[in-house]
Amino acid sequence: MVFQRTSSRYDGPTLEADVLDFWRENQVFEKTLANSEGRPLFTFNEGPPTANGRPGIHHVLARTFKDIYPRYKTMRGFHAPRKGGWDTHGLPVEHEIEKELGIFDKQEIETQMGSKNLPDVVESLLCVISATGKK
């Protein structure tokens, strides 16, 4: 690999784009996984983002740890594939849906829409909340 002479002027966005292009063209991430195959496994499942509000600056720290820790484990000799986990988003999303529908207990859900219709209503509301960032 030939190193280019660096400029004395720092241009962060250009440098970031250049590094990302290099990583993509040379499949750096894929190679780290291939090179660590067969080592002790460090499993890391990242849950999906929840759909109950817009992302905020406070999410940056958590995302940073979720990125750094598997990298660290890879450098320490582990095979650390990153997998997107799955959950149903739990209570925060349920609470947002209840507020949106004006329904606050199980009896109201059964009376107003029936449990068979609930998954379709929830799915449509999640799509709206996710697309609009409405909280």
PyMOL commands that place a pseudoatom at each C-alpha (Angstrom):
pseudoatom trace, name=CA, resn=MET, resi=1, chain=A, elem=C, hetatm=0, pos=[0.000, 0.000, 0.000]
pseudoatom trace, name=CA, resn=VAL, resi=2, chain=A, elem=C, hetatm=0, pos=[1.336, 3.402, -0.959]
pseudoatom trace, name=CA, resn=PHE, resi=3, chain=A, elem=C, hetatm=0, pos=[0.733, 6.206, 1.478]
pseudoatom trace, name=CA, resn=GLN, resi=4, chain=A, elem=C, hetatm=0, pos=[-0.130, 9.601, 0.110]
pseudoatom trace, name=CA, resn=ARG, resi=5, chain=A, elem=C, hetatm=0, pos=[1.402, 12.724, 1.493]
pseudoatom trace, name=CA, resn=THR, resi=6, chain=A, elem=C, hetatm=0, pos=[-1.027, 14.315, 3.912]
pseudoatom trace, name=CA, resn=SER, resi=7, chain=A, elem=C, hetatm=0, pos=[-2.105, 17.891, 3.828]
pseudoatom trace, name=CA, resn=SER, resi=8, chain=A, elem=C, hetatm=0, pos=[-1.388, 20.201, 6.724]
pseudoatom trace, name=CA, resn=ARG, resi=9, chain=A, elem=C, hetatm=0, pos=[-5.048, 21.264, 6.511]
pseudoatom trace, name=CA, resn=TYR, resi=10, chain=A, elem=C, hetatm=0, pos=[-7.440, 18.887, 8.222]
pseudoatom trace, name=CA, resn=ASP, resi=11, chain=A, elem=C, hetatm=0, pos=[-10.592, 18.133, 6.235]
pseudoatom trace, name=CA, resn=GLY, resi=12, chain=A, elem=C, hetatm=0, pos=[-12.572, 15.695, 8.376]
pseudoatom trace, name=CA, resn=PRO, resi=13, chain=A, elem=C, hetatm=0, pos=[-15.448, 14.943, 5.989]
pseudoatom trace, name=CA, resn=THR, resi=14, chain=A, elem=C, hetatm=0, pos=[-13.104, 14.234, 3.075]
pseudoatom trace, name=CA, resn=LEU, resi=15, chain=A, elem=C, hetatm=0, pos=[-10.830, 12.088, 5.232]
pseudoatom trace, name=CA, resn=GLU, resi=16, chain=A, elem=C, hetatm=0, pos=[-13.821, 10.112, 6.519]
pseudoatom trace, name=CA, resn=ALA, resi=17, chain=A, elem=C, hetatm=0, pos=[-15.113, 9.525, 2.984]
pseudoatom trace, name=CA, resn=ASP, resi=18, chain=A, elem=C, hetatm=0, pos=[-11.659, 8.424, 1.813]
pseudoatom trace, name=CA, resn=VAL, resi=19, chain=A, elem=C, hetatm=0, pos=[-11.246, 5.972, 4.696]
pseudoatom trace, name=CA, resn=LEU, resi=20, chain=A, elem=C, hetatm=0, pos=[-14.730, 4.521, 4.188]
pseudoatom trace, name=CA, resn=ASP, resi=21, chain=A, elem=C, hetatm=0, pos=[-14.080, 4.138, 0.466]
pseudoatom trace, name=CA, resn=PHE, resi=22, chain=A, elem=C, hetatm=0, pos=[-10.805, 2.340, 1.222]
pseudoatom trace, name=CA, resn=TRP, resi=23, chain=A, elem=C, hetatm=0, pos=[-12.517, 0.017, 3.720]
pseudoatom trace, name=CA, resn=ARG, resi=24, chain=A, elem=C, hetatm=0, pos=[-15.298, -0.798, 1.257]
pseudoatom trace, name=CA, resn=GLU, resi=25, chain=A, elem=C, hetatm=0, pos=[-13.012, -1.309, -1.744]
pseudoatom trace, name=CA, resn=ASN, resi=26, chain=A, elem=C, hetatm=0, pos=[-10.659, -3.526, 0.249]
pseudoatom trace, name=CA, resn=GLN, resi=27, chain=A, elem=C, hetatm=0, pos=[-13.394, -5.245, 2.275]
pseudoatom trace, name=CA, resn=VAL, resi=28, chain=A, elem=C, hetatm=0, pos=[-11.543, -4.485, 5.493]
pseudoatom trace, name=CA, resn=PHE, resi=29, chain=A, elem=C, hetatm=0, pos=[-14.431, -5.390, 7.813]
pseudoatom trace, name=CA, resn=GLU, resi=30, chain=A, elem=C, hetatm=0, pos=[-15.129, -8.647, 5.998]
pseudoatom trace, name=CA, resn=LYS, resi=31, chain=A, elem=C, hetatm=0, pos=[-11.442, -9.542, 6.168]
pseudoatom trace, name=CA, resn=THR, resi=32, chain=A, elem=C, hetatm=0, pos=[-11.294, -8.962, 9.934]
pseudoatom trace, name=CA, resn=LEU, resi=33, chain=A, elem=C, hetatm=0, pos=[-14.128, -11.466, 10.309]
pseudoatom trace, name=CA, resn=ALA, resi=34, chain=A, elem=C, hetatm=0, pos=[-12.523, -13.954, 7.919]
pseudoatom trace, name=CA, resn=ASN, resi=35, chain=A, elem=C, hetatm=0, pos=[-9.126, -13.648, 9.625]
pseudoatom trace, name=CA, resn=SER, resi=36, chain=A, elem=C, hetatm=0, pos=[-10.611, -14.259, 13.066]
pseudoatom trace, name=CA, resn=GLU, resi=37, chain=A, elem=C, hetatm=0, pos=[-12.644, -17.325, 12.027]
pseudoatom trace, name=CA, resn=GLY, resi=38, chain=A, elem=C, hetatm=0, pos=[-11.964, -20.253, 14.335]
pseudoatom trace, name=CA, resn=ARG, resi=39, chain=A, elem=C, hetatm=0, pos=[-10.952, -18.123, 17.299]
pseudoatom trace, name=CA, resn=PRO, resi=40, chain=A, elem=C, hetatm=0, pos=[-12.997, -18.127, 20.517]
pseudoatom trace, name=CA, resn=LEU, resi=41, chain=A, elem=C, hetatm=0, pos=[-16.410, -16.662, 19.781]
pseudoatom trace, name=CA, resn=PHE, resi=42, chain=A, elem=C, hetatm=0, pos=[-17.585, -13.391, 21.283]
pseudoatom trace, name=CA, resn=THR, resi=43, chain=A, elem=C, hetatm=0, pos=[-21.264, -13.058, 20.485]
pseudoatom trace, name=CA, resn=PHE, resi=44, chain=A, elem=C, hetatm=0, pos=[-22.700, -9.589, 20.176]
pseudoatom trace, name=CA, resn=ASN, resi=45, chain=A, elem=C, hetatm=0, pos=[-26.346, -9.111, 19.263]
pseudoatom trace, name=CA, resn=GLU, resi=46, chain=A, elem=C, hetatm=0, pos=[-27.410, -5.534, 18.870]
pseudoatom trace, name=CA, resn=GLY, resi=47, chain=A, elem=C, hetatm=0, pos=[-31.076, -4.860, 19.372]
pseudoatom trace, name=CA, resn=PRO, resi=48, chain=A, elem=C, hetatm=0, pos=[-32.892, -2.816, 16.760]
pseudoatom trace, name=CA, resn=PRO, resi=49, chain=A, elem=C, hetatm=0, pos=[-33.598, 0.860, 17.268]
pseudoatom trace, name=CA, resn=THR, resi=50, chain=A, elem=C, hetatm=0, pos=[-36.962, 1.437, 18.858]
pseudoatom trace, name=CA, resn=ALA, resi=51, chain=A, elem=C, hetatm=0, pos=[-39.660, 3.241, 16.947]
pseudoatom trace, name=CA, resn=ASN, resi=52, chain=A, elem=C, hetatm=0, pos=[-40.983, 5.308, 19.821]
pseudoatom trace, name=CA, resn=GLY, resi=53, chain=A, elem=C, hetatm=0, pos=[-39.233, 8.565, 19.085]
pseudoatom trace, name=CA, resn=ARG, resi=54, chain=A, elem=C, hetatm=0, pos=[-36.560, 10.311, 17.100]
pseudoatom trace, name=CA, resn=PRO, resi=55, chain=A, elem=C, hetatm=0, pos=[-32.922, 9.445, 17.665]
pseudoatom trace, name=CA, resn=GLY, resi=56, chain=A, elem=C, hetatm=0, pos=[-31.149, 11.924, 19.892]
pseudoatom trace, name=CA, resn=ILE, resi=57, chain=A, elem=C, hetatm=0, pos=[-27.600, 12.843, 20.776]
pseudoatom trace, name=CA, resn=HIS, resi=58, chain=A, elem=C, hetatm=0, pos=[-27.906, 10.668, 23.881]
pseudoatom trace, name=CA, resn=HIS, resi=59, chain=A, elem=C, hetatm=0, pos=[-27.998, 7.607, 21.614]
pseudoatom trace, name=CA, resn=VAL, resi=60, chain=A, elem=C, hetatm=0, pos=[-24.488, 8.338, 20.335]
pseudoatom trace, name=CA, resn=LEU, resi=61, chain=A, elem=C, hetatm=0, pos=[-22.698, 7.042, 23.443]
pseudoatom trace, name=CA, resn=ALA, resi=62, chain=A, elem=C, hetatm=0, pos=[-24.581, 3.735, 23.410]
pseudoatom trace, name=CA, resn=ARG, resi=63, chain=A, elem=C, hetatm=0, pos=[-23.933, 3.293, 19.682]
pseudoatom trace, name=CA, resn=THR, resi=64, chain=A, elem=C, hetatm=0, pos=[-20.264, 4.068, 20.254]
pseudoatom trace, name=CA, resn=PHE, resi=65, chain=A, elem=C, hetatm=0, pos=[-19.945, 1.327, 22.881]
pseudoatom trace, name=CA, resn=LYS, resi=66, chain=A, elem=C, hetatm=0, pos=[-21.822, -1.085, 20.622]
pseudoatom trace, name=CA, resn=ASP, resi=67, chain=A, elem=C, hetatm=0, pos=[-19.233, -0.375, 17.936]
pseudoatom trace, name=CA, resn=ILE, resi=68, chain=A, elem=C, hetatm=0, pos=[-16.077, -0.225, 20.039]
pseudoatom trace, name=CA, resn=TYR, resi=69, chain=A, elem=C, hetatm=0, pos=[-16.540, -3.289, 22.248]
pseudoatom trace, name=CA, resn=PRO, resi=70, chain=A, elem=C, hetatm=0, pos=[-16.728, -5.906, 19.456]
pseudoatom trace, name=CA, resn=ARG, resi=71, chain=A, elem=C, hetatm=0, pos=[-13.748, -4.213, 17.774]
pseudoatom trace, name=CA, resn=TYR, resi=72, chain=A, elem=C, hetatm=0, pos=[-11.822, -4.451, 21.038]
pseudoatom trace, name=CA, resn=LYS, resi=73, chain=A, elem=C, hetatm=0, pos=[-12.720, -8.113, 21.441]
pseudoatom trace, name=CA, resn=THR, resi=74, chain=A, elem=C, hetatm=0, pos=[-11.562, -8.770, 17.865]
pseudoatom trace, name=CA, resn=MET, resi=75, chain=A, elem=C, hetatm=0, pos=[-8.219, -7.115, 18.624]
pseudoatom trace, name=CA, resn=ARG, resi=76, chain=A, elem=C, hetatm=0, pos=[-7.956, -9.270, 21.761]
pseudoatom trace, name=CA, resn=GLY, resi=77, chain=A, elem=C, hetatm=0, pos=[-8.167, -12.455, 19.688]
pseudoatom trace, name=CA, resn=PHE, resi=78, chain=A, elem=C, hetatm=0, pos=[-11.874, -13.230, 19.508]
pseudoatom trace, name=CA, resn=HIS, resi=79, chain=A, elem=C, hetatm=0, pos=[-14.103, -13.829, 16.527]
pseudoatom trace, name=CA, resn=ALA, resi=80, chain=A, elem=C, hetatm=0, pos=[-16.778, -11.174, 17.049]
pseudoatom trace, name=CA, resn=PRO, resi=81, chain=A, elem=C, hetatm=0, pos=[-19.388, -11.152, 14.282]
pseudoatom trace, name=CA, resn=ARG, resi=82, chain=A, elem=C, hetatm=0, pos=[-21.960, -8.395, 14.671]
pseudoatom trace, name=CA, resn=LYS, resi=83, chain=A, elem=C, hetatm=0, pos=[-25.561, -9.474, 14.332]
pseudoatom trace, name=CA, resn=GLY, resi=84, chain=A, elem=C, hetatm=0, pos=[-28.627, -7.314, 14.449]
pseudoatom trace, name=CA, resn=GLY, resi=85, chain=A, elem=C, hetatm=0, pos=[-30.779, -8.656, 17.239]
pseudoatom trace, name=CA, resn=TRP, resi=86, chain=A, elem=C, hetatm=0, pos=[-34.527, -8.687, 17.382]
pseudoatom trace, name=CA, resn=ASP, resi=87, chain=A, elem=C, hetatm=0, pos=[-37.005, -7.736, 20.015]
pseudoatom trace, name=CA, resn=THR, resi=88, chain=A, elem=C, hetatm=0, pos=[-40.524, -6.414, 19.971]
pseudoatom trace, name=CA, resn=HIS, resi=89, chain=A, elem=C, hetatm=0, pos=[-39.525, -3.010, 21.325]
pseudoatom trace, name=CA, resn=GLY, resi=90, chain=A, elem=C, hetatm=0, pos=[-41.370, -3.665, 24.572]
pseudoatom trace, name=CA, resn=LEU, resi=91, chain=A, elem=C, hetatm=0, pos=[-43.124, -1.218, 26.827]
pseudoatom trace, name=CA, resn=PRO, resi=92, chain=A, elem=C, hetatm=0, pos=[-41.959, 2.099, 25.336]
pseudoatom trace, name=CA, resn=VAL, resi=93, chain=A, elem=C, hetatm=0, pos=[-43.639, 1.311, 22.019]
pseudoatom trace, name=CA, resn=GLU, resi=94, chain=A, elem=C, hetatm=0, pos=[-46.709, -0.164, 23.700]
pseudoatom trace, name=CA, resn=HIS, resi=95, chain=A, elem=C, hetatm=0, pos=[-47.049, 3.040, 25.698]
pseudoatom trace, name=CA, resn=GLU, resi=96, chain=A, elem=C, hetatm=0, pos=[-46.786, 5.213, 22.567]
pseudoatom trace, name=CA, resn=ILE, resi=97, chain=A, elem=C, hetatm=0, pos=[-49.451, 3.130, 20.810]
pseudoatom trace, name=CA, resn=GLU, resi=98, chain=A, elem=C, hetatm=0, pos=[-51.775, 3.315, 23.801]
pseudoatom trace, name=CA, resn=LYS, resi=99, chain=A, elem=C, hetatm=0, pos=[-51.371, 7.105, 23.887]
pseudoatom trace, name=CA, resn=GLU, resi=100, chain=A, elem=C, hetatm=0, pos=[-51.959, 7.362, 20.137]
pseudoatom trace, name=CA, resn=LEU, resi=101, chain=A, elem=C, hetatm=0, pos=[-55.112, 5.248, 20.312]
pseudoatom trace, name=CA, resn=GLY, resi=102, chain=A, elem=C, hetatm=0, pos=[-56.323, 6.671, 23.616]
pseudoatom trace, name=CA, resn=ILE, resi=103, chain=A, elem=C, hetatm=0, pos=[-56.496, 3.150, 25.049]
pseudoatom trace, name=CA, resn=PHE, resi=104, chain=A, elem=C, hetatm=0, pos=[-54.995, 2.443, 28.431]
pseudoatom trace, name=CA, resn=ASP, resi=105, chain=A, elem=C, hetatm=0, pos=[-55.888, -1.089, 29.488]
pseudoatom trace, name=CA, resn=LYS, resi=106, chain=A, elem=C, hetatm=0, pos=[-56.439, -4.546, 28.064]
pseudoatom trace, name=CA, resn=GLN, resi=107, chain=A, elem=C, hetatm=0, pos=[-60.225, -4.364, 28.460]
pseudoatom trace, name=CA, resn=GLU, resi=108, chain=A, elem=C, hetatm=0, pos=[-60.377, -1.243, 26.251]
pseudoatom trace, name=CA, resn=ILE, resi=109, chain=A, elem=C, hetatm=0, pos=[-58.271, -2.979, 23.594]
pseudoatom trace, name=CA, resn=GLU, resi=110, chain=A, elem=C, hetatm=0, pos=[-60.613, -5.976, 23.547]
pseudoatom trace, name=CA, resn=THR, resi=111, chain=A, elem=C, hetatm=0, pos=[-63.730, -3.788, 23.498]
pseudoatom trace, name=CA, resn=GLN, resi=112, chain=A, elem=C, hetatm=0, pos=[-62.625, -1.251, 20.887]
pseudoatom trace, name=CA, resn=MET, resi=113, chain=A, elem=C, hetatm=0, pos=[-60.752, -3.374, 18.374]
pseudoatom trace, name=CA, resn=GLY, resi=114, chain=A, elem=C, hetatm=0, pos=[-60.437, -6.965, 19.447]
pseudoatom trace, name=CA, resn=SER, resi=115, chain=A, elem=C, hetatm=0, pos=[-57.137, -8.716, 19.899]
pseudoatom trace, name=CA, resn=LYS, resi=116, chain=A, elem=C, hetatm=0, pos=[-57.178, -10.102, 16.337]
pseudoatom trace, name=CA, resn=ASN, resi=117, chain=A, elem=C, hetatm=0, pos=[-57.043, -6.600, 14.824]
pseudoatom trace, name=CA, resn=LEU, resi=118, chain=A, elem=C, hetatm=0, pos=[-54.437, -5.270, 17.245]
pseudoatom trace, name=CA, resn=PRO, resi=119, chain=A, elem=C, hetatm=0, pos=[-51.301, -6.473, 15.370]
pseudoatom trace, name=CA, resn=ASP, resi=120, chain=A, elem=C, hetatm=0, pos=[-52.429, -4.721, 12.158]
pseudoatom trace, name=CA, resn=VAL, resi=121, chain=A, elem=C, hetatm=0, pos=[-53.199, -1.491, 14.017]
pseudoatom trace, name=CA, resn=VAL, resi=122, chain=A, elem=C, hetatm=0, pos=[-49.867, -1.605, 15.845]
pseudoatom trace, name=CA, resn=GLU, resi=123, chain=A, elem=C, hetatm=0, pos=[-47.954, -2.277, 12.617]
pseudoatom trace, name=CA, resn=SER, resi=124, chain=A, elem=C, hetatm=0, pos=[-49.581, 0.647, 10.823]
pseudoatom trace, name=CA, resn=LEU, resi=125, chain=A, elem=C, hetatm=0, pos=[-48.951, 2.998, 13.752]
pseudoatom trace, name=CA, resn=LEU, resi=126, chain=A, elem=C, hetatm=0, pos=[-45.324, 1.891, 14.049]
pseudoatom trace, name=CA, resn=CYS, resi=127, chain=A, elem=C, hetatm=0, pos=[-44.814, 2.622, 10.362]
pseudoatom trace, name=CA, resn=VAL, resi=128, chain=A, elem=C, hetatm=0, pos=[-46.265, 6.117, 10.830]
pseudoatom trace, name=CA, resn=ILE, resi=129, chain=A, elem=C, hetatm=0, pos=[-44.286, 6.796, 14.003]
pseudoatom trace, name=CA, resn=SER, resi=130, chain=A, elem=C, hetatm=0, pos=[-41.087, 5.482, 12.443]
pseudoatom trace, name=CA, resn=ALA, resi=131, chain=A, elem=C, hetatm=0, pos=[-41.523, 7.419, 9.186]
pseudoatom trace, name=CA, resn=THR, resi=132, chain=A, elem=C, hetatm=0, pos=[-42.510, 10.724, 10.765]
pseudoatom trace, name=CA, resn=GLY, resi=133, chain=A, elem=C, hetatm=0, pos=[-40.369, 10.605, 13.871]
pseudoatom trace, name=CA, resn=LYS, resi=134, chain=A, elem=C, hetatm=0, pos=[-43.510, 11.524, 15.783]
pseudoatom trace, name=CA, resn=LYS, resi=135, chain=A, elem=C, hetatm=0, pos=[-43.198, 10.930, 19.471]
for i in range(1, 135): cmd.bond("trace and resi %d" % i, "trace and resi %d" % (i + 1))
show_as sticks, trace
zoom trace
